[in-house]
Amino acid sequence: MPEVMTAAVLTAHGGPEVLQVRHNVPVPTPGPGDVLVEVTAAAVNNTDIWTREGAYGSASNPAAIAGWQGVPLRFPRIQGTDITGKIVCVGDGVDTGRVGQRVVVDPAIFESEAEEARLLAVLGSEYDGGFAQFAVVQAEHAHDVSDSPLTDEQLACLPTAYGTAMGMLERASIHEGEVVLVTGASGGVGLALVQLAAARSARVVALTSEGKQEIARQAGAQEVVLRSSDDLANAITRAAGGPLDAVADVVGGSVFSTLIPLLRDAGRMVIAGAIAGPVVEFDLRVLYLHRRILIGSTMHTPMHFRRLMESARSGSISPVVGQTYPLKRIHDAQRDFVEKRYPGKLVLLP
């Protein structure tokens, strides 16, 4: 086992310059109940960008420099919520038979196993994550996927994007026959939403940008609407064949106020992102007069993640990998992510 490793180390909140690729970071040692994972693939997510920038704000000040908990992070920190790799060492109390297992790591640490337990911490934020050659995680968070037909790059797409998508669909109770609009449908979470909603036999309308229609259709969207449509509301209503049963939104911004009136009475809008802007304005009357429901969703529950891993083992889902990069090109990967240069997920290969 080497004593040092290469890792992308976040030194402060700020621009790309505060993220430094270092080749002399000590390899972490697993404590009791932990495992050491040799990272083979780690996907890039919007949370990596916002965490680096401190763009989450706080309850009292949306412009505050803060992580997702509303306070600044502690530095240095190795980011990376999505980890696929191989267990190479275990701490006290962990079965040594786990050495050699191919695993996907659940990055969310909850207060308990309760259905909606409080989220306490996330890998890559409160604890070091996967933008490194090795990472220490709690043994129960490392799920054995040795038999999965998916590649390591595909498996790395699952924890945040597919976990978030599954949490959204579960909390909004999306079911067979419902008409669901998915925003940002060519991105990581968006494509996951399209796939998972289609797997539930929902009728998916995908909202995406020019040139990315086909990938949304391949993921399971029955209708595709371009975000640049002249009359977006009418275009969505025509594609849906009437009012929407639900909206799964990861975009926010100006389109938010356009979408709420398109819901049927008592329709649901589940929100798990705001890449187009976190502060929105809309008419409250379109909400309460029609009993429409807004649902906030952050990541997944432990039960959701276990279901996701069952799908990974069976190969019933097929994540789209848009591009891969060596870890030393993490700045290129994050730039390409922000510029939405590729559909699907961008994956680092430590």
C-alpha positions in Angstrom: 0.0 0.0 0.0 1.5 3.4 -0.9 1.9 6.0 1.8 0.9 9.0 -0.4 -1.6 9.5 -3.2 -2.8 12.0 -5.8 -5.9 14.0 -4.7 -7.7 17.1 -5.7 -7.7 19.2 -2.6 -10.1 22.1 -2.0 -8.3 24.8 0.0 -11.0 27.4 0.3 -14.3 28.6 -1.2 -13.7 30.3 -4.5 -12.9 29.8 -8.2 -11.1 26.9 -9.9 -7.8 28.1 -8.5 -8.7 27.0 -4.9 -8.8 23.4 -6.1 -5.3 22.0 -6.2 -4.1 18.6 -7.5 -1.5 17.3 -5.1 0.6 14.2 -5.4 1.8 13.9 -1.8 -1.5 13.5 0.2 -1.2 10.8 2.8 -3.3 7.7 2.1 -6.0 7.6 4.8 -6.2 4.8 7.3 -9.5 3.1 8.0 -10.7 3.3 11.6 -13.0 0.9 13.4 -16.0 0.1 11.2 -14.3 1.7 8.1 -13.0 0.4 4.8 -10.3 1.8 2.5 -11.5 2.0 -1.1 -9.1 2.3 -4.0 -11.1 4.7 -6.2 -11.5 3.6 -9.8 -14.1 6.2 -10.9 -15.7 9.4 -9.4 -18.4 11.4 -11.1 -18.6 15.2 -11.3 -21.8 16.8 -9.9 -23.2 20.3 -9.5 -22.8 20.0 -5.8 -19.0 19.9 -6.3 -19.2 23.2 -8.1 -21.5 24.9 -5.6 -19.5 23.5 -2.7 -16.3 24.9 -4.1 -17.9 28.2 -4.7 -19.7 28.3 -1.4 -22.9 29.0 -3.5 -25.5 27.5 -1.2 -26.2 30.6 0.9 -27.9 30.5 4.2 -31.5 30.7 5.5 -31.0 34.3 6.4 -28.8 35.4 3.5 -29.0 33.7 0.1 -25.8 35.4 -1.0 -23.8 34.0 2.0 -20.7 32.0 1.2 -21.5 28.6 2.6 -21.8 24.9 2.0 -25.1 23.0 1.8 -25.6 23.3 5.6 -25.5 27.1 5.4 -22.0 27.5 6.9 -18.5 27.5 5.3 -16.7 24.2 5.0 -13.6 23.2 6.9 -10.5 23.1 4.8 -8.6 21.4 3.3 -11.2 19.0 1.9 -11.2 16.3 -0.8 -14.4 16.6 -2.7 -16.2 13.9 -4.7 -19.6 12.5 -3.6 -19.6 9.6 -6.1 -17.2 6.8 -5.5 -16.8 3.4 -7.2 -13.8 1.3 -6.4 -12.4 -1.8 -4.7 -12.0 -2.4 -1.0 -8.2 -2.9 -0.3 -8.2 -2.7 3.5 -10.6 -2.9 6.4 -10.6 -1.4 9.9 -11.3 -3.2 13.2 -14.7 -4.9 13.3 -15.1 -5.3 9.6 -15.1 -8.7 7.9 -11.7 -9.2 6.1 -13.6 -11.1 3.5 -14.8 -7.8 2.1 -11.3 -7.1 0.8 -11.4 -7.2 -3.0 -15.1 -6.3 -3.3 -16.1 -3.9 -6.0 -18.3 -1.3 -4.4 -20.4 1.8 -4.8 -20.5 4.2 -1.9 -23.6 5.8 -0.5 -22.3 9.4 0.2 -25.2 10.5 2.4 -24.9 10.1 6.2 -28.2 10.3 8.1 -29.1 10.6 11.7 -30.9 7.2 11.6 -32.4 4.6 9.3 -35.8 6.3 9.6 -37.6 7.0 6.3 -37.0 10.8 6.4 -34.2 11.0 8.9 -32.2 14.2 9.1 -29.2 14.4 6.7 -26.1 15.0 8.8 -23.2 15.0 6.3 -22.2 14.2 2.8 -18.9 12.8 1.4 -16.9 15.5 -0.2 -18.4 18.1 2.1 -18.2 17.2 5.8 -15.9 14.2 5.0 -13.3 13.6 2.4 -14.7 12.1 -0.8 -13.6 10.4 -4.0 -11.5 12.9 -6.0 -8.4 10.9 -4.9 -6.8 7.6 -5.4 -8.1 6.3 -2.1 -10.9 7.1 0.3 -12.0 5.9 3.7 -15.8 5.3 4.1 -18.0 3.6 6.6 -18.3 -0.1 5.8 -22.1 -0.1 5.7 -22.0 2.7 3.1 -19.9 0.6 0.7 -22.3 -1.6 -1.3 -21.1 -4.7 -2.9 -21.7 -4.5 -6.7 -19.1 -7.1 -7.8 -21.7 -8.9 -10.0 -23.0 -5.8 -11.7 -22.7 -5.7 -15.6 -22.2 -1.9 -15.5 -18.7 -0.4 -15.9 -17.0 1.4 -13.1 -17.7 4.6 -15.0 -21.4 3.9 -15.1 -21.5 2.8 -11.5 -19.9 6.1 -10.5 -22.9 8.0 -12.1 -25.3 6.5 -9.6 -24.9 7.8 -6.1 -25.8 11.5 -6.4 -27.6 11.7 -9.8 -29.6 8.5 -9.6 -29.9 8.7 -5.8 -31.3 12.2 -6.2 -33.7 11.2 -9.0 -35.0 8.2 -7.0 -35.6 10.4 -4.0 -37.5 12.9 -6.1 -39.7 10.3 -7.7 -40.4 8.6 -4.4 -41.2 11.8 -2.5 -43.5 12.9 -5.3 -45.2 9.5 -5.5 -44.7 9.2 -9.3 -46.6 6.2 -10.6 -47.7 4.4 -13.7 -49.7 6.3 -16.3 -48.8 9.8 -14.9 -47.6 12.6 -17.2 -44.3 13.9 -15.8 -42.2 16.8 -17.1 -38.5 16.5 -16.4 -36.4 19.7 -16.7 -32.6 19.6 -17.5 -33.3 16.2 -19.1 -29.9 15.8 -20.8 -27.9 16.3 -17.6 -26.9 13.6 -15.0 -29.9 13.9 -12.7 -32.3 14.8 -15.6 -31.4 11.6 -17.6 -31.7 9.6 -14.4 -35.2 11.0 -13.8 -36.2 10.2 -17.4 -34.9 6.6 -17.1 -36.4 5.9 -13.6 -39.7 7.6 -14.4 -40.1 5.6 -17.6 -39.3 2.4 -15.7 -42.3 3.2 -13.6 -44.4 3.4 -16.8 -44.9 7.1 -16.4 -45.3 9.2 -19.6 -42.2 11.4 -19.6 -42.0 14.8 -21.3 -38.4 15.9 -21.4 -37.3 19.6 -21.4 -33.9 20.0 -22.9 -31.8 22.1 -25.2 -31.2 21.9 -29.0 -29.1 18.9 -30.1 -29.8 16.8 -27.0 -33.3 15.6 -27.9 -32.3 12.1 -29.1 -30.4 11.2 -25.9 -33.5 12.1 -23.9 -35.6 9.9 -26.1 -33.2 7.0 -25.8 -33.5 7.3 -22.0 -37.2 6.8 -22.2 -38.8 10.2 -22.9 -42.0 9.9 -25.0 -42.0 13.6 -25.9 -39.2 16.2 -26.0 -39.7 20.0 -25.7 -36.9 22.5 -26.5 -36.2 25.0 -23.7 -35.8 27.6 -26.5 -39.4 27.2 -27.7 -41.1 30.5 -28.5 -44.1 29.7 -26.4 -42.7 27.3 -23.8 -45.9 26.8 -21.8 -48.0 26.0 -24.9 -45.3 23.7 -26.3 -45.2 21.7 -23.0 -49.0 21.5 -22.8 -49.2 20.2 -26.4 -46.6 17.6 -25.8 -48.2 16.5 -22.6 -51.7 16.4 -24.1 -53.1 18.5 -21.3 -52.1 19.4 -17.7 -49.2 17.7 -16.1 -49.5 15.4 -13.2 -46.1 16.2 -11.9 -42.9 18.2 -12.6 -39.4 17.0 -11.6 -37.3 20.1 -11.6 -33.5 20.4 -11.2 -33.2 23.8 -12.9 -35.1 26.5 -11.1 -34.6 30.0 -12.4 -37.0 31.8 -14.7 -38.7 28.6 -16.0 -40.0 27.8 -12.5 -42.9 30.3 -12.7 -43.8 29.0 -16.2 -44.2 25.4 -15.0 -46.4 25.7 -11.9 -49.5 26.8 -13.8 -49.1 23.8 -16.1 -49.9 21.3 -13.3 -53.3 19.9 -12.9 -55.3 20.6 -9.7 -53.4 18.9 -6.8 -50.5 18.3 -9.2 -47.0 18.0 -7.6 -43.7 19.8 -8.3 -40.6 18.2 -6.8 -37.5 20.3 -6.7 -33.9 19.1 -6.1 -31.8 21.7 -7.8 -31.5 25.3 -9.0 -28.7 25.4 -11.6 -30.4 28.3 -13.5 -30.9 30.3 -10.3 -32.0 29.7 -6.7 -34.2 32.8 -6.2 -37.5 32.7 -8.1 -40.7 34.7 -8.2 -44.2 33.3 -8.9 -47.9 34.1 -8.2 -48.9 32.3 -5.0 -52.5 32.1 -6.3 -51.6 29.6 -8.9 -50.4 27.4 -6.0 -53.1 27.6 -3.4 -56.2 28.1 -5.5 -55.5 24.8 -7.3 -54.1 22.9 -4.3 -50.8 22.3 -6.1 -48.0 20.8 -4.0 -44.4 21.9 -3.9 -41.9 19.2 -2.6 -38.3 19.8 -1.7 -36.0 16.8 -2.1 -32.4 16.4 -1.1 -30.6 13.3 -2.2 -32.1 10.0 -1.2 -32.8 7.8 1.9 -30.8 4.7 2.8 -33.8 2.6 1.6 -33.8 4.4 -1.8 -30.1 3.7 -2.1 -30.5 0.0 -1.4 -33.1 -0.2 -4.2 -30.8 1.7 -6.5 -28.0 -0.8 -5.8 -30.4 -3.7 -6.6 -30.9 -2.1 -10.0 -27.2 -1.7 -10.5 -26.6 -5.4 -9.8 -29.3 -6.4 -12.2 -28.2 -4.0 -14.9 -31.8 -2.7 -15.3 -30.5 0.9 -15.5 -27.9 2.2 -18.0 -26.2 5.5 -17.0 -24.9 7.6 -19.8 -21.2 8.6 -19.5 -20.6 11.7 -21.5 -16.9 12.0 -21.0 -14.0 10.7 -18.8 -10.9 12.5 -17.5 -7.8 11.6 -15.5 -7.9 13.2 -12.1 -5.3 15.7 -13.0 -7.8 17.3 -15.5 -10.4 17.9 -12.8 -10.5 21.6 -13.8 -11.3 20.7 -17.4 -14.0 18.4 -16.2 -15.6 21.0 -14.0 -15.5 23.6 -16.8 -17.1 21.2 -19.2 -19.8 20.4 -16.6 -20.6 24.1 -16.1 -20.7 24.7 -19.8 -22.9 21.6 -20.4 -20.6 20.5 -23.1 -21.6 16.9 -22.9 -24.9 15.1 -22.2 -24.9 12.6 -19.4 -22.3 12.3 -16.6 -18.6 13.4 -16.6 -16.4 11.0 -14.7 -12.9 11.3 -13.3 -10.6 8.2 -13.3 -8.1 8.5 -10.4 
